[in-house]
Amino acid sequence: MSEGQFPEIASMETVNPVVRDFIIFCAQRQGKGWPALYDEMCWVSGRRLFKGLGYADLRELGLSFSLTNIEETIRMVDTVVAQK
């Protein structure tokens, strides 16, 4: 991927608060290490363990689990866990 292909996430203010809380919830359960955190996020959303939200719900809020959007997801998660 070329640099600049995805917009940078400047701060936690640009991340939906529910998505932010979901990422923090998963990081508290699994830790901040990637890809274990990604696996935990998939597991939690697949079982709707955070406020009953599943994959589609989180996608509508701005968090994609698609591998085609993985760079954007990584930046979002990194932004949240770094400022947590």
N, C-alpha and C positions, 0 to 999 in steps of 0.2 A: 504494500500500500504506500502510496506517495504521501509525503508529509502535507498536512493541510487538507487531506481528503475529508476528514470529519471536523466539525467545529469543536473547539476546545470548550470544556465546561469550566467556567471561570470560578465558580464558588458554589457552596451548598445552597445558596439562594436560587440557583437555576435548576436545582433538582427538586422534583415534586416532593413535598414533605412526607407523604405516605411512602414513596419509594425510598427516601432517605431513612425513614424509620425501619423499613423492611431490611435494607442493607445492614443497618446497625444491629437489628435483631439477629440476623444470620451471622454477622461477624462475632457477636457475643457468644453464639452457640458453637461456632467452628473456629474462630480466629480469622486473622486478616490475610492469611496466605492463599495465593492463587495457585492452582485451580481448585483447591479444597473449598474455598469460599464460594466459588461458582457452583460446585456440586451441591453444597448446602443450600444455596439459593434455589436451585432447581428442585431439590428434595422438598424444601419447605413450601414452595409454590405449588408443586405437584400434589401435595397433601393439604393445601390451603390452611397451613398452620399459623399464618400471620393474618389476622383479621378476616379470615375466610377468603383471602385473595389468591387466585390462581394465575397461570401464565397469561391468559388473555386480559385479565384485569390489570395486571402489572404492565403489560404492553401498552394498554390504553393510557396508563399513567406515565409512560415514557421509558420503561425498562424492558428491553428486549433480551430474550435468551437465545436468539438466533445467532448462529455462527457468522452469518453475513454482517451482523452488526456488533461483533464481539469487541472490536477496538473501541467503539463508543461506550459499550457496557463497561469495559475495563477502566476507561477514563472516569466514568461516572462513579464506579465503586471506589477507585483510588481516591477521588476527590472527597467522597464521604468518609472513608476510613481515615484519611489523613487529617481531616478536620474534626473528627469525633473526639 
